Amino acid sequence: MSYIVTTVSGGTGHILLDRPKALNALTQQMVGDIDTALESWSDDDAVTRVLITSASPKAYCAGGDIRVVRDQVVAGEDFTAFFGAEYDMNLRLAEFSKPVIALIDGVDMGGGVGISVHGSHRVVSEKALFAMPETAIGFLPDVGSTHILARLPHRVGLLMGLTGARLGAGDALAVGLATHFCPSERMAELAEALLRGDDLEAALAAVADEKPAATLPFDEIERAFSGTARGAIAAVERASGAWAETARDQLRAACPTSVLATHAVVTQAARRTLPQCLAEEAVVGARLIRRPDFAEGVRAVLIDKDRDPKFSPATIADVDDAEIAALVG
């Protein structure tokens, strides 16, 4: 089953993510259907823009269906087809020649970020929540997100990548993850306007409201994450405030190897193009997935949900820098 509904109305190609019980977690079929729609609309003069929305009242998209990947890993099967298809779709979305508008009225994590942040217009409501929580399962931020995270101001991308920090609408707008704000109660109105062919900018202006304020102390975050990976972790341990307390808890629960590998890949991504970042994510991601920490992390977070993974090495101090170099080299 696809869980993707595509239509064309008012010059707008509409992709509806329709797997609400799973918070629109992406399957390979869903990824392929999104890519097929984008490809067919790219040269279709009847389609002047693309709109991506969700049928879920809670989420835009909570990520990829990573439990399937774990099953493949445990069974010794090839798991790379899903990621290859997903990354091809991410790149097509980023290079799409027409406006792509994502209406984000809830959780947007992991693979969901890949079908929102690469578009031209990322419209958020007060319910929006961005996160790349992959270090918690022994993986790394992917779907081209390292390219994005490396370019966010105040080193917020390192905070997000290493800790899985969740950014609300105000912070997402402040750092550029989101481009426009629309109150949740008017999201349906905006979608209807676009589907009847209203001018994009006029439709956005019609529902615009006062943006939520940012809540993160950006100067403190920039200072904390300005050095090495281990230096940043030490800085977070010393920092005060709610953001630092949350970051400490997230780092202590994350896979140490993934945290250090993510810092290296995001830092290097500042000098890479998006295609280069996707290629690096594929290589490093596959290496991490093959480590026992990935299966253990998915078990603890998504299957048993005991939130008590037994990672090895168990602490940042125990991770050998040579292993990180081998993973990201």
Protein Blocks (a to p, Z undefined) as FASTA:
>chain_A
ZZiacddeehiacddddbfknoopacfklmmmmmmmmmmmmmmmkbgbdcdddfbfkbfb
ecjcfklmmmmmmnopafklmmmmmmmmmmmmmmpcbdcddddebddehjlmmmmmmpmb
dcddfkbccddfklmnopaceehlmmmmmmpghhlmmmmmmnopacdfklmmmnopambd
cdfklmmmmmmmmmnopafklmmmmmgccddddfbdfklmmmmmmmcfklmmmmmmmpgc
jklmmmmmmmmmpcfklmmmmmmmmmmmmmpcfklmmmmmmmmmmmmmmpmklmmmmmmm
mmnonopacdddfbfklpcfklmmmmmZZ
